Amino acid sequence: MAKGKILIITYNDVEDIELLYPYYRLIEEGYEVHVASKSKGFIKGKHEYEIKVDITFDEVNPEEYIGLVIPGGRAPEKIRIIPKVIEIVKSFLRKNKPIAAICHGPQLLISANAVKGRRITSYIGIRDDVIAAGGIYEDKEVVVDGNLVTSRHPPDLPAFMREFLKLLSKY
């Protein structure tokens, strides 16, 4: 019996390791993990890994999930303009469910108007976007602010997952 269901939202050009590391780490801890994207089949990461999509954005019922992972790469930039994606993120925010966003992942938090007054880290290339959206940018391997866990890039993945798993254990 799984501890609960975790949703990963992404698309083509995701930073492969920022999807695969959390995916397998969460499975290892006993969670059921679903990858959601624009359509079923496979997406391709920046480094050419093919990742199976379990569910489309339109099929996602956020009530079924206890946590959300938003990997980086170019994928967040591509999906932040999809209303259903922002609706999914806002649903997790309203329910105060754990959300983990790494690298460019916080772009979805920005589009969901979720960073104002919150401590956030991200890939340095979107630091100014975080600040412009009212976030309090911190250049650290991991920043936890309430239900949000954020990290900068792949070398931060161990700290990122450690803190996300801590949040999930309280849910």
Phi and psi in radians as a Rosetta constraint file:
Dihedral C 1 N 2 CA 2 C 2 CIRCULARHARMONIC -1.232 0.35
Dihedral N 2 CA 2 C 2 N 3 CIRCULARHARMONIC 2.632 0.35
Dihedral C 2 N 3 CA 3 C 3 CIRCULARHARMONIC -1.186 0.35
Dihedral N 3 CA 3 C 3 N 4 CIRCULARHARMONIC -0.410 0.35
Dihedral C 3 N 4 CA 4 C 4 CIRCULARHARMONIC 2.779 0.35
Dihedral N 4 CA 4 C 4 N 5 CIRCULARHARMONIC 3.025 0.35
Dihedral C 4 N 5 CA 5 C 5 CIRCULARHARMONIC -1.818 0.35
Dihedral N 5 CA 5 C 5 N 6 CIRCULARHARMONIC 2.373 0.35
Dihedral C 5 N 6 CA 6 C 6 CIRCULARHARMONIC -2.042 0.35
Dihedral N 6 CA 6 C 6 N 7 CIRCULARHARMONIC 2.412 0.35
Dihedral C 6 N 7 CA 7 C 7 CIRCULARHARMONIC -1.863 0.35
Dihedral N 7 CA 7 C 7 N 8 CIRCULARHARMONIC 2.347 0.35
Dihedral C 7 N 8 CA 8 C 8 CIRCULARHARMONIC -2.008 0.35
Dihedral N 8 CA 8 C 8 N 9 CIRCULARHARMONIC 2.156 0.35
Dihedral C 8 N 9 CA 9 C 9 CIRCULARHARMONIC -1.907 0.35
Dihedral N 9 CA 9 C 9 N 10 CIRCULARHARMONIC 2.269 0.35
Dihedral C 9 N 10 CA 10 C 10 CIRCULARHARMONIC -2.855 0.35
Dihedral N 10 CA 10 C 10 N 11 CIRCULARHARMONIC -3.043 0.35
Dihedral C 10 N 11 CA 11 C 11 CIRCULARHARMONIC -2.815 0.35
Dihedral N 11 CA 11 C 11 N 12 CIRCULARHARMONIC -3.067 0.35
Dihedral C 11 N 12 CA 12 C 12 CIRCULARHARMONIC -0.968 0.35
Dihedral N 12 CA 12 C 12 N 13 CIRCULARHARMONIC 2.649 0.35
Dihedral C 12 N 13 CA 13 C 13 CIRCULARHARMONIC 1.227 0.35
Dihedral N 13 CA 13 C 13 N 14 CIRCULARHARMONIC 0.346 0.35
Dihedral C 13 N 14 CA 14 C 14 CIRCULARHARMONIC -1.093 0.35
Dihedral N 14 CA 14 C 14 N 15 CIRCULARHARMONIC 2.629 0.35
Dihedral C 14 N 15 CA 15 C 15 CIRCULARHARMONIC -1.272 0.35
Dihedral N 15 CA 15 C 15 N 16 CIRCULARHARMONIC 1.857 0.35
Dihedral C 15 N 16 CA 16 C 16 CIRCULARHARMONIC -0.801 0.35
Dihedral N 16 CA 16 C 16 N 17 CIRCULARHARMONIC -0.911 0.35
Dihedral C 16 N 17 CA 17 C 17 CIRCULARHARMONIC -1.174 0.35
Dihedral N 17 CA 17 C 17 N 18 CIRCULARHARMONIC -0.467 0.35
Dihedral C 17 N 18 CA 18 C 18 CIRCULARHARMONIC -1.309 0.35
Dihedral N 18 CA 18 C 18 N 19 CIRCULARHARMONIC -0.244 0.35
Dihedral C 18 N 19 CA 19 C 19 CIRCULARHARMONIC -1.674 0.35
Dihedral N 19 CA 19 C 19 N 20 CIRCULARHARMONIC -0.864 0.35
Dihedral C 19 N 20 CA 20 C 20 CIRCULARHARMONIC -1.196 0.35
Dihedral N 20 CA 20 C 20 N 21 CIRCULARHARMONIC -0.693 0.35
Dihedral C 20 N 21 CA 21 C 21 CIRCULARHARMONIC -1.067 0.35
Dihedral N 21 CA 21 C 21 N 22 CIRCULARHARMONIC -0.940 0.35
Dihedral C 21 N 22 CA 22 C 22 CIRCULARHARMONIC -1.083 0.35
Dihedral N 22 CA 22 C 22 N 23 CIRCULARHARMONIC -0.680 0.35
Dihedral C 22 N 23 CA 23 C 23 CIRCULARHARMONIC -0.963 0.35
Dihedral N 23 CA 23 C 23 N 24 CIRCULARHARMONIC -0.966 0.35
Dihedral C 23 N 24 CA 24 C 24 CIRCULARHARMONIC -1.268 0.35
Dihedral N 24 CA 24 C 24 N 25 CIRCULARHARMONIC -0.582 0.35
Dihedral C 24 N 25 CA 25 C 25 CIRCULARHARMONIC -1.126 0.35
Dihedral N 25 CA 25 C 25 N 26 CIRCULARHARMONIC -0.721 0.35
Dihedral C 25 N 26 CA 26 C 26 CIRCULARHARMONIC -1.180 0.35
Dihedral N 26 CA 26 C 26 N 27 CIRCULARHARMONIC -0.710 0.35
Dihedral C 26 N 27 CA 27 C 27 CIRCULARHARMONIC -1.067 0.35
Dihedral N 27 CA 27 C 27 N 28 CIRCULARHARMONIC -0.762 0.35
Dihedral C 27 N 28 CA 28 C 28 CIRCULARHARMONIC -0.996 0.35
Dihedral N 28 CA 28 C 28 N 29 CIRCULARHARMONIC -0.600 0.35
Dihedral C 28 N 29 CA 29 C 29 CIRCULARHARMONIC -1.461 0.35
Dihedral N 29 CA 29 C 29 N 30 CIRCULARHARMONIC -0.025 0.35
Dihedral C 29 N 30 CA 30 C 30 CIRCULARHARMONIC 1.729 0.35
Dihedral N 30 CA 30 C 30 N 31 CIRCULARHARMONIC 0.229 0.35
Dihedral C 30 N 31 CA 31 C 31 CIRCULARHARMONIC -1.612 0.35
Dihedral N 31 CA 31 C 31 N 32 CIRCULARHARMONIC 2.647 0.35
Dihedral C 31 N 32 CA 32 C 32 CIRCULARHARMONIC -1.596 0.35
Dihedral N 32 CA 32 C 32 N 33 CIRCULARHARMONIC 2.191 0.35
Dihedral C 32 N 33 CA 33 C 33 CIRCULARHARMONIC -2.057 0.35
Dihedral N 33 CA 33 C 33 N 34 CIRCULARHARMONIC 2.265 0.35
Dihedral C 33 N 34 CA 34 C 34 CIRCULARHARMONIC -2.055 0.35
Dihedral N 34 CA 34 C 34 N 35 CIRCULARHARMONIC 2.342 0.35
Dihedral C 34 N 35 CA 35 C 35 CIRCULARHARMONIC -1.721 0.35
Dihedral N 35 CA 35 C 35 N 36 CIRCULARHARMONIC 2.165 0.35
Dihedral C 35 N 36 CA 36 C 36 CIRCULARHARMONIC -1.939 0.35
Dihedral N 36 CA 36 C 36 N 37 CIRCULARHARMONIC 2.478 0.35
Dihedral C 36 N 37 CA 37 C 37 CIRCULARHARMONIC -2.665 0.35
Dihedral N 37 CA 37 C 37 N 38 CIRCULARHARMONIC -3.001 0.35
Dihedral C 37 N 38 CA 38 C 38 CIRCULARHARMONIC -1.114 0.35
Dihedral N 38 CA 38 C 38 N 39 CIRCULARHARMONIC -0.630 0.35
Dihedral C 38 N 39 CA 39 C 39 CIRCULARHARMONIC -2.581 0.35
Dihedral N 39 CA 39 C 39 N 40 CIRCULARHARMONIC 2.790 0.35
Dihedral C 39 N 40 CA 40 C 40 CIRCULARHARMONIC -1.281 0.35
Dihedral N 40 CA 40 C 40 N 41 CIRCULARHARMONIC 2.955 0.35
Dihedral C 40 N 41 CA 41 C 41 CIRCULARHARMONIC 1.989 0.35
Dihedral N 41 CA 41 C 41 N 42 CIRCULARHARMONIC -2.183 0.35
Dihedral C 41 N 42 CA 42 C 42 CIRCULARHARMONIC -2.354 0.35
Dihedral N 42 CA 42 C 42 N 43 CIRCULARHARMONIC 2.574 0.35
Dihedral C 42 N 43 CA 43 C 43 CIRCULARHARMONIC -1.929 0.35
Dihedral N 43 CA 43 C 43 N 44 CIRCULARHARMONIC 2.837 0.35
Dihedral C 43 N 44 CA 44 C 44 CIRCULARHARMONIC -2.111 0.35
Dihedral N 44 CA 44 C 44 N 45 CIRCULARHARMONIC 2.233 0.35
Dihedral C 44 N 45 CA 45 C 45 CIRCULARHARMONIC -1.348 0.35
Dihedral N 45 CA 45 C 45 N 46 CIRCULARHARMONIC 3.010 0.35
Dihedral C 45 N 46 CA 46 C 46 CIRCULARHARMONIC -0.990 0.35
Dihedral N 46 CA 46 C 46 N 47 CIRCULARHARMONIC -0.540 0.35
Dihedral C 46 N 47 CA 47 C 47 CIRCULARHARMONIC -1.799 0.35
Dihedral N 47 CA 47 C 47 N 48 CIRCULARHARMONIC 0.383 0.35
Dihedral C 47 N 48 CA 48 C 48 CIRCULARHARMONIC 1.326 0.35
Dihedral N 48 CA 48 C 48 N 49 CIRCULARHARMONIC 0.132 0.35
Dihedral C 48 N 49 CA 49 C 49 CIRCULARHARMONIC -1.222 0.35
Dihedral N 49 CA 49 C 49 N 50 CIRCULARHARMONIC 2.430 0.35
Dihedral C 49 N 50 CA 50 C 50 CIRCULARHARMONIC -1.700 0.35
Dihedral N 50 CA 50 C 50 N 51 CIRCULARHARMONIC 2.297 0.35
Dihedral C 50 N 51 CA 51 C 51 CIRCULARHARMONIC -2.117 0.35
Dihedral N 51 CA 51 C 51 N 52 CIRCULARHARMONIC 2.242 0.35
Dihedral C 51 N 52 CA 52 C 52 CIRCULARHARMONIC -1.259 0.35
Dihedral N 52 CA 52 C 52 N 53 CIRCULARHARMONIC 2.367 0.35
Dihedral C 52 N 53 CA 53 C 53 CIRCULARHARMONIC -1.693 0.35
Dihedral N 53 CA 53 C 53 N 54 CIRCULARHARMONIC 2.226 0.35
Dihedral C 53 N 54 CA 54 C 54 CIRCULARHARMONIC -1.553 0.35
Dihedral N 54 CA 54 C 54 N 55 CIRCULARHARMONIC -0.543 0.35
Dihedral C 54 N 55 CA 55 C 55 CIRCULARHARMONIC -2.675 0.35
Dihedral N 55 CA 55 C 55 N 56 CIRCULARHARMONIC 2.576 0.35
Dihedral C 55 N 56 CA 56 C 56 CIRCULARHARMONIC -1.493 0.35
Dihedral N 56 CA 56 C 56 N 57 CIRCULARHARMONIC 2.799 0.35
Dihedral C 56 N 57 CA 57 C 57 CIRCULARHARMONIC -0.951 0.35
Dihedral N 57 CA 57 C 57 N 58 CIRCULARHARMONIC -0.749 0.35
Dihedral C 57 N 58 CA 58 C 58 CIRCULARHARMONIC -1.120 0.35
Dihedral N 58 CA 58 C 58 N 59 CIRCULARHARMONIC -0.430 0.35
Dihedral C 58 N 59 CA 59 C 59 CIRCULARHARMONIC -1.516 0.35
Dihedral N 59 CA 59 C 59 N 60 CIRCULARHARMONIC -0.173 0.35
Dihedral C 59 N 60 CA 60 C 60 CIRCULARHARMONIC -1.218 0.35
Dihedral N 60 CA 60 C 60 N 61 CIRCULARHARMONIC 2.252 0.35
Dihedral C 60 N 61 CA 61 C 61 CIRCULARHARMONIC -1.963 0.35
Dihedral N 61 CA 61 C 61 N 62 CIRCULARHARMONIC 1.764 0.35
Dihedral C 61 N 62 CA 62 C 62 CIRCULARHARMONIC -0.984 0.35
Dihedral N 62 CA 62 C 62 N 63 CIRCULARHARMONIC -0.420 0.35
Dihedral C 62 N 63 CA 63 C 63 CIRCULARHARMONIC -1.096 0.35
Dihedral N 63 CA 63 C 63 N 64 CIRCULARHARMONIC -0.405 0.35
Dihedral C 63 N 64 CA 64 C 64 CIRCULARHARMONIC -1.366 0.35
Dihedral N 64 CA 64 C 64 N 65 CIRCULARHARMONIC -0.192 0.35
Dihedral C 64 N 65 CA 65 C 65 CIRCULARHARMONIC -2.019 0.35
Dihedral N 65 CA 65 C 65 N 66 CIRCULARHARMONIC 2.552 0.35
Dihedral C 65 N 66 CA 66 C 66 CIRCULARHARMONIC -1.766 0.35
Dihedral N 66 CA 66 C 66 N 67 CIRCULARHARMONIC -0.193 0.35
Dihedral C 66 N 67 CA 67 C 67 CIRCULARHARMONIC -2.718 0.35
Dihedral N 67 CA 67 C 67 N 68 CIRCULARHARMONIC 2.775 0.35
Dihedral C 67 N 68 CA 68 C 68 CIRCULARHARMONIC -2.289 0.35
Dihedral N 68 CA 68 C 68 N 69 CIRCULARHARMONIC 2.354 0.35
Dihedral C 68 N 69 CA 69 C 69 CIRCULARHARMONIC -2.059 0.35
Dihedral N 69 CA 69 C 69 N 70 CIRCULARHARMONIC 2.297 0.35
Dihedral C 69 N 70 CA 70 C 70 CIRCULARHARMONIC -2.119 0.35
Dihedral N 70 CA 70 C 70 N 71 CIRCULARHARMONIC 1.711 0.35
Dihedral C 70 N 71 CA 71 C 71 CIRCULARHARMONIC -1.300 0.35
Dihedral N 71 CA 71 C 71 N 72 CIRCULARHARMONIC 2.896 0.35
Dihedral C 71 N 72 CA 72 C 72 CIRCULARHARMONIC -1.701 0.35
Dihedral N 72 CA 72 C 72 N 73 CIRCULARHARMONIC -2.456 0.35
Dihedral C 72 N 73 CA 73 C 73 CIRCULARHARMONIC 1.473 0.35
Dihedral N 73 CA 73 C 73 N 74 CIRCULARHARMONIC -2.690 0.35
Dihedral C 73 N 74 CA 74 C 74 CIRCULARHARMONIC -1.534 0.35
Dihedral N 74 CA 74 C 74 N 75 CIRCULARHARMONIC -0.183 0.35
Dihedral C 74 N 75 CA 75 C 75 CIRCULARHARMONIC -1.012 0.35
Dihedral N 75 CA 75 C 75 N 76 CIRCULARHARMONIC -0.823 0.35
Dihedral C 75 N 76 CA 76 C 76 CIRCULARHARMONIC -1.005 0.35
Dihedral N 76 CA 76 C 76 N 77 CIRCULARHARMONIC -0.673 0.35
Dihedral C 76 N 77 CA 77 C 77 CIRCULARHARMONIC -1.072 0.35
Dihedral N 77 CA 77 C 77 N 78 CIRCULARHARMONIC -0.621 0.35
Dihedral C 77 N 78 CA 78 C 78 CIRCULARHARMONIC -1.359 0.35
Dihedral N 78 CA 78 C 78 N 79 CIRCULARHARMONIC -0.523 0.35
Dihedral C 78 N 79 CA 79 C 79 CIRCULARHARMONIC -1.795 0.35
Dihedral N 79 CA 79 C 79 N 80 CIRCULARHARMONIC -0.123 0.35
Dihedral C 79 N 80 CA 80 C 80 CIRCULARHARMONIC -1.186 0.35
Dihedral N 80 CA 80 C 80 N 81 CIRCULARHARMONIC -0.268 0.35
Dihedral C 80 N 81 CA 81 C 81 CIRCULARHARMONIC -1.605 0.35
Dihedral N 81 CA 81 C 81 N 82 CIRCULARHARMONIC 0.017 0.35
Dihedral C 81 N 82 CA 82 C 82 CIRCULARHARMONIC -1.591 0.35
Dihedral N 82 CA 82 C 82 N 83 CIRCULARHARMONIC 2.007 0.35
Dihedral C 82 N 83 CA 83 C 83 CIRCULARHARMONIC -0.925 0.35
Dihedral N 83 CA 83 C 83 N 84 CIRCULARHARMONIC -0.702 0.35
Dihedral C 83 N 84 CA 84 C 84 CIRCULARHARMONIC -1.097 0.35
Dihedral N 84 CA 84 C 84 N 85 CIRCULARHARMONIC -0.637 0.35
Dihedral C 84 N 85 CA 85 C 85 CIRCULARHARMONIC -1.115 0.35
Dihedral N 85 CA 85 C 85 N 86 CIRCULARHARMONIC -0.803 0.35
Dihedral C 85 N 86 CA 86 C 86 CIRCULARHARMONIC -1.162 0.35
Dihedral N 86 CA 86 C 86 N 87 CIRCULARHARMONIC -0.629 0.35
Dihedral C 86 N 87 CA 87 C 87 CIRCULARHARMONIC -1.054 0.35
Dihedral N 87 CA 87 C 87 N 88 CIRCULARHARMONIC -0.735 0.35
Dihedral C 87 N 88 CA 88 C 88 CIRCULARHARMONIC -1.071 0.35
Dihedral N 88 CA 88 C 88 N 89 CIRCULARHARMONIC -0.864 0.35
Dihedral C 88 N 89 CA 89 C 89 CIRCULARHARMONIC -1.051 0.35
Dihedral N 89 CA 89 C 89 N 90 CIRCULARHARMONIC -0.797 0.35
Dihedral C 89 N 90 CA 90 C 90 CIRCULARHARMONIC -1.088 0.35
Dihedral N 90 CA 90 C 90 N 91 CIRCULARHARMONIC -0.599 0.35
Dihedral C 90 N 91 CA 91 C 91 CIRCULARHARMONIC -1.100 0.35
Dihedral N 91 CA 91 C 91 N 92 CIRCULARHARMONIC -0.766 0.35
Dihedral C 91 N 92 CA 92 C 92 CIRCULARHARMONIC -1.119 0.35
Dihedral N 92 CA 92 C 92 N 93 CIRCULARHARMONIC -0.665 0.35
Dihedral C 92 N 93 CA 93 C 93 CIRCULARHARMONIC -1.144 0.35
Dihedral N 93 CA 93 C 93 N 94 CIRCULARHARMONIC -0.795 0.35
Dihedral C 93 N 94 CA 94 C 94 CIRCULARHARMONIC -1.035 0.35
Dihedral N 94 CA 94 C 94 N 95 CIRCULARHARMONIC -0.662 0.35
Dihedral C 94 N 95 CA 95 C 95 CIRCULARHARMONIC -1.528 0.35
Dihedral N 95 CA 95 C 95 N 96 CIRCULARHARMONIC -0.009 0.35
Dihedral C 95 N 96 CA 96 C 96 CIRCULARHARMONIC 1.009 0.35
Dihedral N 96 CA 96 C 96 N 97 CIRCULARHARMONIC 0.600 0.35
Dihedral C 96 N 97 CA 97 C 97 CIRCULARHARMONIC -1.410 0.35
Dihedral N 97 CA 97 C 97 N 98 CIRCULARHARMONIC 2.651 0.35
Dihedral C 97 N 98 CA 98 C 98 CIRCULARHARMONIC -1.043 0.35
Dihedral N 98 CA 98 C 98 N 99 CIRCULARHARMONIC 2.305 0.35
Dihedral C 98 N 99 CA 99 C 99 CIRCULARHARMONIC -2.248 0.35
Dihedral N 99 CA 99 C 99 N 100 CIRCULARHARMONIC 2.269 0.35
Dihedral C 99 N 100 CA 100 C 100 CIRCULARHARMONIC -2.074 0.35
Dihedral N 100 CA 100 C 100 N 101 CIRCULARHARMONIC 2.115 0.35
Dihedral C 100 N 101 CA 101 C 101 CIRCULARHARMONIC -2.255 0.35
Dihedral N 101 CA 101 C 101 N 102 CIRCULARHARMONIC 2.258 0.35
Dihedral C 101 N 102 CA 102 C 102 CIRCULARHARMONIC -2.189 0.35
Dihedral N 102 CA 102 C 102 N 103 CIRCULARHARMONIC 2.610 0.35
Dihedral C 102 N 103 CA 103 C 103 CIRCULARHARMONIC 1.118 0.35
Dihedral N 103 CA 103 C 103 N 104 CIRCULARHARMONIC -1.978 0.35
Dihedral C 103 N 104 CA 104 C 104 CIRCULARHARMONIC -1.504 0.35
Dihedral N 104 CA 104 C 104 N 105 CIRCULARHARMONIC -0.047 0.35
Dihedral C 104 N 105 CA 105 C 105 CIRCULARHARMONIC -0.915 0.35
Dihedral N 105 CA 105 C 105 N 106 CIRCULARHARMONIC -0.690 0.35
Dihedral C 105 N 106 CA 106 C 106 CIRCULARHARMONIC -1.036 0.35
Dihedral N 106 CA 106 C 106 N 107 CIRCULARHARMONIC -0.201 0.35
Dihedral C 106 N 107 CA 107 C 107 CIRCULARHARMONIC -1.026 0.35
Dihedral N 107 CA 107 C 107 N 108 CIRCULARHARMONIC -0.587 0.35
Dihedral C 107 N 108 CA 108 C 108 CIRCULARHARMONIC -1.236 0.35
Dihedral N 108 CA 108 C 108 N 109 CIRCULARHARMONIC -0.599 0.35
Dihedral C 108 N 109 CA 109 C 109 CIRCULARHARMONIC -1.164 0.35
Dihedral N 109 CA 109 C 109 N 110 CIRCULARHARMONIC -0.681 0.35
Dihedral C 109 N 110 CA 110 C 110 CIRCULARHARMONIC -1.081 0.35
Dihedral N 110 CA 110 C 110 N 111 CIRCULARHARMONIC -0.834 0.35
Dihedral C 110 N 111 CA 111 C 111 CIRCULARHARMONIC -1.145 0.35
Dihedral N 111 CA 111 C 111 N 112 CIRCULARHARMONIC -0.432 0.35
Dihedral C 111 N 112 CA 112 C 112 CIRCULARHARMONIC -1.565 0.35
Dihedral N 112 CA 112 C 112 N 113 CIRCULARHARMONIC 0.144 0.35
Dihedral C 112 N 113 CA 113 C 113 CIRCULARHARMONIC 0.977 0.35
Dihedral N 113 CA 113 C 113 N 114 CIRCULARHARMONIC 0.773 0.35
Dihedral C 113 N 114 CA 114 C 114 CIRCULARHARMONIC -1.958 0.35
Dihedral N 114 CA 114 C 114 N 115 CIRCULARHARMONIC 0.085 0.35
Dihedral C 114 N 115 CA 115 C 115 CIRCULARHARMONIC -1.840 0.35
Dihedral N 115 CA 115 C 115 N 116 CIRCULARHARMONIC -0.242 0.35
Dihedral C 115 N 116 CA 116 C 116 CIRCULARHARMONIC -0.991 0.35
Dihedral N 116 CA 116 C 116 N 117 CIRCULARHARMONIC 2.122 0.35
Dihedral C 116 N 117 CA 117 C 117 CIRCULARHARMONIC 1.340 0.35
Dihedral N 117 CA 117 C 117 N 118 CIRCULARHARMONIC 0.048 0.35
Dihedral C 117 N 118 CA 118 C 118 CIRCULARHARMONIC -1.770 0.35
Dihedral N 118 CA 118 C 118 N 119 CIRCULARHARMONIC 2.540 0.35
Dihedral C 118 N 119 CA 119 C 119 CIRCULARHARMONIC -1.374 0.35
Dihedral N 119 CA 119 C 119 N 120 CIRCULARHARMONIC 2.194 0.35
Dihedral C 119 N 120 CA 120 C 120 CIRCULARHARMONIC -2.474 0.35
Dihedral N 120 CA 120 C 120 N 121 CIRCULARHARMONIC 2.550 0.35
Dihedral C 120 N 121 CA 121 C 121 CIRCULARHARMONIC -2.171 0.35
Dihedral N 121 CA 121 C 121 N 122 CIRCULARHARMONIC 2.899 0.35
Dihedral C 121 N 122 CA 122 C 122 CIRCULARHARMONIC -2.928 0.35
Dihedral N 122 CA 122 C 122 N 123 CIRCULARHARMONIC -3.135 0.35
Dihedral C 122 N 123 CA 123 C 123 CIRCULARHARMONIC -1.026 0.35
Dihedral N 123 CA 123 C 123 N 124 CIRCULARHARMONIC 2.399 0.35
Dihedral C 123 N 124 CA 124 C 124 CIRCULARHARMONIC -0.966 0.35
Dihedral N 124 CA 124 C 124 N 125 CIRCULARHARMONIC -0.521 0.35
Dihedral C 124 N 125 CA 125 C 125 CIRCULARHARMONIC -1.138 0.35
Dihedral N 125 CA 125 C 125 N 126 CIRCULARHARMONIC -0.322 0.35
Dihedral C 125 N 126 CA 126 C 126 CIRCULARHARMONIC -1.992 0.35
Dihedral N 126 CA 126 C 126 N 127 CIRCULARHARMONIC 0.227 0.35
Dihedral C 126 N 127 CA 127 C 127 CIRCULARHARMONIC -0.928 0.35
Dihedral N 127 CA 127 C 127 N 128 CIRCULARHARMONIC -0.827 0.35
Dihedral C 127 N 128 CA 128 C 128 CIRCULARHARMONIC -1.132 0.35
Dihedral N 128 CA 128 C 128 N 129 CIRCULARHARMONIC -0.560 0.35
Dihedral C 128 N 129 CA 129 C 129 CIRCULARHARMONIC -1.155 0.35
Dihedral N 129 CA 129 C 129 N 130 CIRCULARHARMONIC -0.728 0.35
Dihedral C 129 N 130 CA 130 C 130 CIRCULARHARMONIC -1.063 0.35
Dihedral N 130 CA 130 C 130 N 131 CIRCULARHARMONIC -0.819 0.35
Dihedral C 130 N 131 CA 131 C 131 CIRCULARHARMONIC -1.132 0.35
Dihedral N 131 CA 131 C 131 N 132 CIRCULARHARMONIC -0.774 0.35
Dihedral C 131 N 132 CA 132 C 132 CIRCULARHARMONIC -1.084 0.35
Dihedral N 132 CA 132 C 132 N 133 CIRCULARHARMONIC -0.497 0.35
Dihedral C 132 N 133 CA 133 C 133 CIRCULARHARMONIC -1.488 0.35
Dihedral N 133 CA 133 C 133 N 134 CIRCULARHARMONIC 0.057 0.35
Dihedral C 133 N 134 CA 134 C 134 CIRCULARHARMONIC 1.637 0.35
Dihedral N 134 CA 134 C 134 N 135 CIRCULARHARMONIC 0.111 0.35
Dihedral C 134 N 135 CA 135 C 135 CIRCULARHARMONIC -1.336 0.35
Dihedral N 135 CA 135 C 135 N 136 CIRCULARHARMONIC 2.716 0.35
Dihedral C 135 N 136 CA 136 C 136 CIRCULARHARMONIC -1.746 0.35
Dihedral N 136 CA 136 C 136 N 137 CIRCULARHARMONIC 1.741 0.35
Dihedral C 136 N 137 CA 137 C 137 CIRCULARHARMONIC -1.335 0.35
Dihedral N 137 CA 137 C 137 N 138 CIRCULARHARMONIC 2.319 0.35
Dihedral C 137 N 138 CA 138 C 138 CIRCULARHARMONIC -2.237 0.35
Dihedral N 138 CA 138 C 138 N 139 CIRCULARHARMONIC 2.205 0.35
Dihedral C 138 N 139 CA 139 C 139 CIRCULARHARMONIC -1.536 0.35
Dihedral N 139 CA 139 C 139 N 140 CIRCULARHARMONIC 1.381 0.35
Dihedral C 139 N 140 CA 140 C 140 CIRCULARHARMONIC -2.377 0.35
Dihedral N 140 CA 140 C 140 N 141 CIRCULARHARMONIC 2.772 0.35
Dihedral C 140 N 141 CA 141 C 141 CIRCULARHARMONIC -1.087 0.35
Dihedral N 141 CA 141 C 141 N 142 CIRCULARHARMONIC -0.529 0.35
Dihedral C 141 N 142 CA 142 C 142 CIRCULARHARMONIC -2.665 0.35
Dihedral N 142 CA 142 C 142 N 143 CIRCULARHARMONIC 2.440 0.35
Dihedral C 142 N 143 CA 143 C 143 CIRCULARHARMONIC -2.255 0.35
Dihedral N 143 CA 143 C 143 N 144 CIRCULARHARMONIC 2.240 0.35
Dihedral C 143 N 144 CA 144 C 144 CIRCULARHARMONIC -1.978 0.35
Dihedral N 144 CA 144 C 144 N 145 CIRCULARHARMONIC 2.186 0.35
Dihedral C 144 N 145 CA 145 C 145 CIRCULARHARMONIC -2.362 0.35
Dihedral N 145 CA 145 C 145 N 146 CIRCULARHARMONIC 1.755 0.35
Dihedral C 145 N 146 CA 146 C 146 CIRCULARHARMONIC 1.083 0.35
Dihedral N 146 CA 146 C 146 N 147 CIRCULARHARMONIC -2.094 0.35
Dihedral C 146 N 147 CA 147 C 147 CIRCULARHARMONIC -1.559 0.35
Dihedral N 147 CA 147 C 147 N 148 CIRCULARHARMONIC 0.048 0.35
Dihedral C 147 N 148 CA 148 C 148 CIRCULARHARMONIC -1.781 0.35
Dihedral N 148 CA 148 C 148 N 149 CIRCULARHARMONIC 2.297 0.35
Dihedral C 148 N 149 CA 149 C 149 CIRCULARHARMONIC -2.087 0.35
Dihedral N 149 CA 149 C 149 N 150 CIRCULARHARMONIC 2.161 0.35
Dihedral C 149 N 150 CA 150 C 150 CIRCULARHARMONIC -2.259 0.35
Dihedral N 150 CA 150 C 150 N 151 CIRCULARHARMONIC 2.600 0.35
Dihedral C 150 N 151 CA 151 C 151 CIRCULARHARMONIC -2.471 0.35
Dihedral N 151 CA 151 C 151 N 152 CIRCULARHARMONIC 2.947 0.35
Dihedral C 151 N 152 CA 152 C 152 CIRCULARHARMONIC -1.574 0.35
Dihedral N 152 CA 152 C 152 N 153 CIRCULARHARMONIC -0.788 0.35
Dihedral C 152 N 153 CA 153 C 153 CIRCULARHARMONIC -2.892 0.35
Dihedral N 153 CA 153 C 153 N 154 CIRCULARHARMONIC 3.076 0.35
Dihedral C 153 N 154 CA 154 C 154 CIRCULARHARMONIC -0.893 0.35
Dihedral N 154 CA 154 C 154 N 155 CIRCULARHARMONIC -0.688 0.35
Dihedral C 154 N 155 CA 155 C 155 CIRCULARHARMONIC -1.055 0.35
Dihedral N 155 CA 155 C 155 N 156 CIRCULARHARMONIC -0.299 0.35
Dihedral C 155 N 156 CA 156 C 156 CIRCULARHARMONIC -1.511 0.35
Dihedral N 156 CA 156 C 156 N 157 CIRCULARHARMONIC -0.061 0.35
Dihedral C 156 N 157 CA 157 C 157 CIRCULARHARMONIC -0.953 0.35
Dihedral N 157 CA 157 C 157 N 158 CIRCULARHARMONIC -0.728 0.35
Dihedral C 157 N 158 CA 158 C 158 CIRCULARHARMONIC -1.045 0.35
Dihedral N 158 CA 158 C 158 N 159 CIRCULARHARMONIC -0.775 0.35
Dihedral C 158 N 159 CA 159 C 159 CIRCULARHARMONIC -1.175 0.35
Dihedral N 159 CA 159 C 159 N 160 CIRCULARHARMONIC -0.712 0.35
Dihedral C 159 N 160 CA 160 C 160 CIRCULARHARMONIC -0.970 0.35
Dihedral N 160 CA 160 C 160 N 161 CIRCULARHARMONIC -0.910 0.35
Dihedral C 160 N 161 CA 161 C 161 CIRCULARHARMONIC -1.246 0.35
Dihedral N 161 CA 161 C 161 N 162 CIRCULARHARMONIC -0.628 0.35
Dihedral C 161 N 162 CA 162 C 162 CIRCULARHARMONIC -0.975 0.35
Dihedral N 162 CA 162 C 162 N 163 CIRCULARHARMONIC -0.840 0.35
Dihedral C 162 N 163 CA 163 C 163 CIRCULARHARMONIC -1.273 0.35
Dihedral N 163 CA 163 C 163 N 164 CIRCULARHARMONIC -0.630 0.35
Dihedral C 163 N 164 CA 164 C 164 CIRCULARHARMONIC -1.146 0.35
Dihedral N 164 CA 164 C 164 N 165 CIRCULARHARMONIC -0.744 0.35
Dihedral C 164 N 165 CA 165 C 165 CIRCULARHARMONIC -1.102 0.35
Dihedral N 165 CA 165 C 165 N 166 CIRCULARHARMONIC -0.617 0.35
Dihedral C 165 N 166 CA 166 C 166 CIRCULARHARMONIC -1.063 0.35
Dihedral N 166 CA 166 C 166 N 167 CIRCULARHARMONIC -0.791 0.35
Dihedral C 166 N 167 CA 167 C 167 CIRCULARHARMONIC -1.105 0.35
Dihedral N 167 CA 167 C 167 N 168 CIRCULARHARMONIC -0.781 0.35
Dihedral C 167 N 168 CA 168 C 168 CIRCULARHARMONIC -1.073 0.35
Dihedral N 168 CA 168 C 168 N 169 CIRCULARHARMONIC -0.611 0.35
Dihedral C 168 N 169 CA 169 C 169 CIRCULARHARMONIC -1.142 0.35
Dihedral N 169 CA 169 C 169 N 170 CIRCULARHARMONIC -0.353 0.35
Dihedral C 169 N 170 CA 170 C 170 CIRCULARHARMONIC -1.574 0.35
Dihedral N 170 CA 170 C 170 N 171 CIRCULARHARMONIC -0.165 0.35
